[in-house]
Amino acid sequence: MLATLVAIACAITLQTAIGHQQYLYRGRYGFGTFEEVRAVSTTVLAVVVVLSVVDLLVPGRPMPLSAPLLGGPVALVVMLGVRYLRRLQTERRLRPDAAQATPVLLFGAGAAGQRLLRSLLQDPSGQYVPVGLLDDDPAKRHLQVSGVPVLGARENIPDALTSTGARTLIFAVANADGSLIRHIRGLTLGAGASFKVVPSVSELLDGRVRASDVRDVKVSDLLGRHQIDTDLEAIAGYLKGKRVLVTGAGGSIGSELCRQLDRFEPAQLMMLDRDESALHAVQLSLRGRALLDSPDLILADLRDTEGIKALFEERRPEVVFHAAALKHLPLLETHPGEAVKSNVWGTQTVLEAAAAAGVERFVNISTDKAANPSSVLGYSKRITERLTAHASTTSDGTFLSVRFGNVLGSRGSVLTAFAAQIAAGGPITVTDPDVTRYFMTVQEAVQLVIQAAAIGRDGEALVLEMGQPVRIAQVAKQMAEQADTPVEIVFTGLRPGEKLHEELFGEGEQDARPLHPLISHVAVPPLDPADVRVLAPYAENGQVVKELAVLCDATRAEARITRQVSSADRSREIVMTLGPNAA
């Protein structure tokens, strides 16, 4: 009897000592978690081994060998059972009140969906209680996750809503494409239920989905969310430890460029803009403070040729992202001379300054309107692509352009305009019922721009995959449906220079994607800067537009523009001839 008591005391002592060493009794693990199961199993196994060895070595065999060998598994089952029951009790106590919370279905039983499910089930004051999951993965059919069953795939949404009594579906696939969100939303609304989403992975601070992240769907969810794979090693290779300069840093594209570039630890991130308020905003978003006293902020105007060249000579950037430009199509149709001074001459100034300073990589931000251009904006941006291609032939660094379509949520974008019109009570104005545009969120576009810069070759234009074109009238309808009051949609007709359908590739350009599935490489014919220096921004609008159009055309054997220039004491005729050498 005494030997048995001694053996029990030894077992308890060993269990306490080893369990303490495994943090089992120091509150390190949650009840019933896998971490606690591992710690309990390790502790029990160690106790069994020690007691068995002692029993074999001590003369007289103080206890049967079967005691630790049988007692260990029994102790393990009891210890784990008690802990799991404690976990179940805690989870039941934390569940939302079924009588008060809204029953919901979750679409997506993957990692994001399961995290959201657990978060919802552990929020006693939460407004949602999950009653079912749906997922297109056949391997997940008939599973139960935390006691909540998987009820089928997307085609089962109407039946699942009916059988569970849920009137809301939460889309819980954080890395989904916009087309999938549109489809599931259509099925949900068609069944008479409301539709919610969780943010995309890029929007989540730590990549983890919580109950507080659930929100109403935004138009950017329906149009954006392209799945993008980036080569972080290649990107870091040309950015880490480099002096990086972003022009137009206060704009929508420029500011997002700054935010994403900063993650790659450049030696210095220089942010250039002529708008002091925009610089204030981008510094605040990056640093959490905006005293405007940092040398990283550069207040400058690209039209100041000497100032820009002196700046590059002094600061010696190694990588340049040129995002500064005038971009509003209707305004530039009215003021084409401004496009010449800012977009064309301003870009050439930056190109010359970059070449003189020995910049290693220069990225010119272009637009899909440069493909078969029909507007002043398109003409000016196509010319910048050609000027950048020319710089690649005369400079040691890599000079390239990146072309993409409309950016959701940027200043002056269609979504911003529609939101302002809805806030004012309407109507929403759309140019044409059939007009289509390519869309991408600013985060997605910039992510691809940075990737494109890593793989782009000298003189190319890299064209980003924008998904399928979207009817603007459908976007207006979706936003009108989300308005608190009825909003009318009015069609005003296409404006001068606008296309019914935008293009990503110009005539003769091929969609070749040798290095990345979402990035096409397009050859660009160079344009001699001497040909843009004779542009006359103060001439009549029609003449300025005509000159810009001619400079875009690299296929014509000869193009002549005659312009009369007069002054107080003389008049002269300037003839600009673009032949094969100019292309």
N, C-alpha and C positions, 0 to 999 in steps of 0.2 A: 504493500500500500504506500509506504514511504517513497519507494522508488518511482511509483507512478506519479505521486505528487511532485517529486523533484523533476520528472520529465515534463510534466505540464508547466511547471514554473520556468523551466529552461525554454520551452516552446514560446511561452508568453514573452519572456525576456528577449529572445531572439527576434520574435515578430515585432516587438516594439523598437528594438535597436535598428534592425534592417529597414523597417517601415519608415523610421525617422530619417535614415540615410537616403531613402527613396522619396522623401518629402511627402510621404503618404499621410502623416499626421500633422503636417504643418500648413494645411489649407492651400496647397499649391494647385490641386486639381478640382474641377467641378465634379459633382456626384454623377457617377455613371458614364463619364466620358471615356474615350478610348485611352487617353493618357492615364487615367486612374486605373483602368483595367490592366494596362501594362505594368504599372507600379505594383498593384496588388498581386498579379501573377508572379512577377519577379521576386517579391518578398516571400510569398508562400513557397515558391520553388527553392529559394535559398534556405529557408527554415527546414524544409523536408530533407534537403541534402545534408545540412549540418547535423541534424538529429540522427539521420541514418548512419553517417560516418561515425559519430560518437558512439552510437549503439553497437556498431561493429567492433570498435576499438576498445571499449571499456570491458574489463573482465566481468563475467557474471551476467552480461546482457540485461541491463536494468529494465528494459521494456521490449516487447516483441517488435521485430522489424516491420511487421505489418502495420503497427500503430502510426508511424509517420507517413508510410506509403498510402494508407487509406485515409488517415486524418487530414492530410494535405488537400486532396481534392474536395473533401467535405467542407473544410474551412474555406477553400476558394469559392465554392458555390454559395455558401452562406454569406461570405463577405461581399461578393459581387451582387448577390440577390438583394441584400439590404440596401446597398448603394443604389441599385437600379430602381428599387421601389421608392427610395427617397427622391430620385430624379423624376420619376413619373408624378409623384405627389407635387413636386415643385412646378413641373410643367403644367399640370392641370390648374394649379392655383394662378399661374401667370396667363393662362389663355384668356382671350377677350370674352366678354359676356355675350353669349350667343343671342340673348334676347335683345341686346342693345346694338351690337356690331352688325355691319352689313355683310351678308354672305357673298363671297367672291370666288371666282375661278382664276387660277393662274395658268397662263399659257407659257410653257417652258419648264421642264423638270430637270434642267441641267444645273450647273453650279450656281448661277445667278438665281434661278428659280428656287432652288432649295434654301439658299441663304435668305431670300426674301420670305419664304414660307416659315422658316424658323423665327425670323424676326417678327413676323405677324403673330405667330403663336405665343410669343413671349412678351406681348404688350397688352397687359390687362386692361388698359384704358384705350386700346386701339379701336379704330372705326371699322376695321375689316377683320373678318374671320374666314380663313380659307376652308372651302368645303370640297374642293376637287382640283386636280391638276390635268393639264392636257399637254401632249408632246407628240411630235411627228416621228420620234425614234421608236421603231417597233420593239426594241429591247426594253423599253420602259413601260410597255403595256401591262396593265393589271398589277403594277407595283403599288406599294404604299410607302409614302415618305412622311415620317413623323405622324403616322396614323391617318394621313390624308391620301385617298386613292387617286391613281392615274386613270382617268375616265375615257381616254382615247386620244385621237389626233384632231387636226383642224376640222375635218369634216364632221366630227362629233360635237362641235361647239353648240349648235342649236339644241341637240338632245340633252347635253350635259347641263345647259342652263335651265332647261325645263325640269329635269329630274332632281336637281339640287335646290331649285328655287333661287339660285343666284341671279342677280340683276346687273352684275358688274363683272367684267373680265379684265384682269391685269396682265399686260404683255410683259413677261419677265425674261426676255432673251436680250441681254445687254449688248451683244455684239451683232445684232441682226441687221440685215439690209433693209433699207426703206421700203422696198417692194414687198417684203414679207409683212412688215407692219401694216402697209396699206391693205393687203389681202385679209389679214386677221381682223383688222378693224372693220372691213366691209362685212365679213361674216358675223361679227359681233353686233354691229348696228342693225344688220338685216334681221337678226333674231330679237331685236327690241331691247338689247342691253346696252349699258354704257361701257366705255372703253378707256382704260388707263394704261400708262406705260411706266417703266423704270428708265432712268437715263442711260445713255450709251456709256461704254467703258471710259471713253475719253472725258466724260463729264463728271465721273465719280472721282472723289478726291483720292481714295485709296483702292479703287477697284472693287469695293465691297458694297453690295446692295442692302439697304435697310428699309424698314417700313416707312420711314419719313421721306424716302426718295420717290415714292409713288406719286405721280402727278398726271394731269391731263395731257393728252397728246398735243404736240406742237406741229406746225406745218413742216418745220425742219426735221422732225422725226420721220415724216412721211416721204420727204424728198431726199434727205441726206442719208447718213448712216451707211456709207459704202464700206465694205470690209477691206481694210488696207493692211498689207504686210510690209514692214519696212526693215531694211538691213541696218540695224543700229550700229554695227561695227563699221560698216562703210561710211555711214554718216559721221560718226565720231572721228573717223580717220581724217576728215578734211575740216572739222570744226574745233575739236578739242585743242586748247592751247593756242588758238589762232586769234588774231585781231579781226573782228567781224564788224562790218558796217552795214546798216540797213537804211536806205533812203525811203522817205515817206513812212517813217516809223510810227507816226501818229495815226495813220489810216487803219482801215479794217484789216487789210492784208498785212501791212507793215507791223502793226502792234502784235498780231498773232504770231508773225514770224519772230519777233523779239522774244515773246514768251516761250516759244518752242526751242529757239536757238539757245536760250539761256540754260536749258537743261543739259546741253552738251559741253558745258564748262569751257567756253571760249576764254582766251586770256583777257579779252576786252570786247564788250558788246557796245558799239557806238550807234546811237540812235539819232538820225538826222531828219529834221522836218522844219518847215517854215512856219508851222502853227504851234505857238507856245503852249496853248491850252491842250492840244493833242499830246505834246511831249509830257506835260504834267500828268495826263491821264495814263499814259503808257508806263511812266516811272512808278506811279502809284500802284498799278496792277502788278508790276514786277517786284518792287521792293517793299510795298506796304507803306511807303512814305514818299513824299514828292516835294522836297525842298528846292528842287531845280538848281542845285549847286554842284551836281556831279559832272565831271568832264566827259562822262559817257553821253550826255545830252548835247546835241549840236543844233543850234538854231541857224539855219542857212537856207538859201534859195538857189535852186539849180540854175536859175537864169543868170546868176552872178558867176560868170565864167572864171574870172580871175580868183574870186574867193573860193570856189570849189577846188580849183587846181592847187591853190595854196594849202587848203585844208588837207587834201590827200597827201601832199608832199610832207606836211608836218606829222600827220597821224599814221601814215603808212599802213592802211588796212590791207589784210591779206585775202579776205573773202568779202565780196560785196553782193548784197541783194538789192537790186534796184526796183523798188515798189512805188516810187513817187510818180504820179501821173494825174492828169485831168481825165476823168472817166465818164462824165455824164453826157451821153450821146446827144440829146436835144440841145444842150447848151453849146456844145462844140459845133453843131450844125449852124448855129447862129453866130458863133465866134470862132471860126476856123483858125484865125491867126493865133489865138491862144494855144491851140493844139500844136502849132508850129513852134512857138516859143518854149512851151513847157515840155510837151511829149517828145518832139523831134530834137530841137536844139538842146534842151535840157539833158536828154539821154546822151547825145553826142558829147556834151561837156563832161558828163560822168565817165563815159567810155575813155575819153582822152586822158582825164585825170587818173583813172584807174591804170591805164597802160603805162603812163609816166611813173606812177608810184610802184610799179611791179606787182600789181594784184595777181594772186595765184588763180583765183576763180571768181568769175563775174556772172551773176544770174540776173537776166532781164525778165521782169514779170510782164507777160503779154496777156492777150485775151483771145477768145474764139472769134471775136469780130475781126481779127487780122486774117482769117481764112476767107479768101474771096471777098475782100472788104467792099462795103457799099456805103460807108459812112465816114465822116471825118475822124471819128474815134478809131474806126477800123483801119483807115489809111495811115494814120499817125503811128499806130501800134505795129502795123506791118513794116513800116519804114524803120522803126526801132529794132525789129527782128533782123532786118537786112544790115543795119548799121552795126549791130552786135556781131553778125556773121563776118562783116568786114574787119572788125577789130580782132577777131580770132586769127585772121591771116597776117596781121602786122604786129601782134603782141605775143609775148612768151606764155602768158597765162591761158587758162581755159575760159572762153567767153561763149555763153549759150543763153537761149531764151526758154521760158516755160509758158505754155499757152493753156488756158482753161476757161470755163464758162462762168456763169453767174454764181456769185457767192451769197449764200443765204445769210440774212441778218446783217450784211454790211451796210455802211451808211449810204442811204439813197437806193438801197435794193428794193425789189418789188415787194418783199414781205414787209419791210419798214414802211413803204408807202401805203400798202393796203391796211396795215395796222393803224396808221395815222388817220386814214379815211374812215375806218370803222369807228375809231374813238370819236371822230367828229360827227358821227351819225350817218355817214355815207354820202353819196354812193361810192362804190368801188369802181374805179375806171380801168377798163382793159382795152387795149388797142384793137384786138380782133378776136373773134371767137375761136379761131383755129391757130393762133400764134403759139409757138412752142419755144421753150428754152431749156438749156442744160443747167442743172443745179448741183451744188455741192456745198456742204457747210464750210465755214472758214477754217475750222480745225482740220478737216479732212484735206482741203485744198493745200493748206500750208504744209501738212505732213507729207503730201506727195511732192510739193515743190522742193522741200529739203532732200527728199530721196532722189528726185530727178537731178538735183545739182550734184549728187554723189556719182551718178552713172552717166551724166550727159557728156557728149563729146564736142570738141571744138566746133563752133559755128552752127550747131544744130538748134532747132526748136523742138522742145519736148512737149508733147501733147498729152494732157492728163485724161484718163478714162473718166467720163462724167456720168456713166449710166445711160438710161434711156431719157430722151427729151420729154419734158412735161408740159402739158397744156396749161397756159397761164389762167385760162378761164376756169379750169378745174381747181387750181390753187385758190382763186378768188372765191369759188363756191365753198370750198372747205373752210376757209377763214370766215366767210359769212355765216356758215352753219354754227360756228363756235361763238358768234357774237351774242350779246345779251338781248339785243333787239333786232328785228328784221332789217337787213341791209340790201339795198338794190345794187345790181351790177349793171354798169353802163358801158357800151362799146363805143370807142371814140375814133377808131380808124388808125392805121399805121402812120407813124410820124416820118418825116423826111429822113432817109438814111437807114431806117429800120428794115429788117428782114422778117418775113413771116416765120421762117425756120432758120435758126442759126446753124452754122457748120463748124466742125472742128478741124477739118482738113480742106486746104485750098485745092484748086484745080491742078492735077498732076502730082499731088502729094500722096504718098503711100502710107498706110497704117502698118508700120513695122515695129514690132515689140521684141527686140532681141534680148533684152536684159531684165525687164520687169513686166508682168502681165497687165499692169495698169498704166504704163507709160510708153507712148509711141515716139519714135525718133524720126524727125522730118528734116530733110536738107533744106537750107535757106540760101538763096543766091545773094552774095554780098552787094552792098551799095556803097560806092565811094562817098565819103563825107563831103567832098567838094560839091557834089550834086545837091546837097540839102542847104548848103550855105547861101545859095542864090535864091532861096525861097523868099517871098515878100509877104510877111504876115499882115502888112497894112494895106495890101491891095484889096480890090473888091472881093467879096466872099466867094463869088463864083470862080474867080481866077485862082484864088488860094486853093479851093477844093480841087480844081482841075489839075493844078501842079502836084498836089499831094497824090492824086489818083495816078498820075503818070509815073511818079517815083515808085509806086507799088508794083508797077508792071515791068517785070524782068524778062518777059518773053518777046516783047516787040523789038524788032531789029533797030528801029529808030523812032524816037518820039521827040517832037519839037514843041516847045512852048515859047511863045513870043510875048514878052511883057513890056509895055511902055512905062518907063520910069521918068518922071519929070521933076525938075526942081526949078528954083528961081532963075538960074543962069544956064541950065543945059538940059537936054533930054537925051536919053540913050536907049537903045534896044538891047535887051539881054536875051540871048538865044541859048537855051539849054538843050543839049543833045545827049540823049542816053543811048549808047550803042552797046555792042557786046562786051566791051571792056568794063562798062558800069555794072554789069550783072556778074 
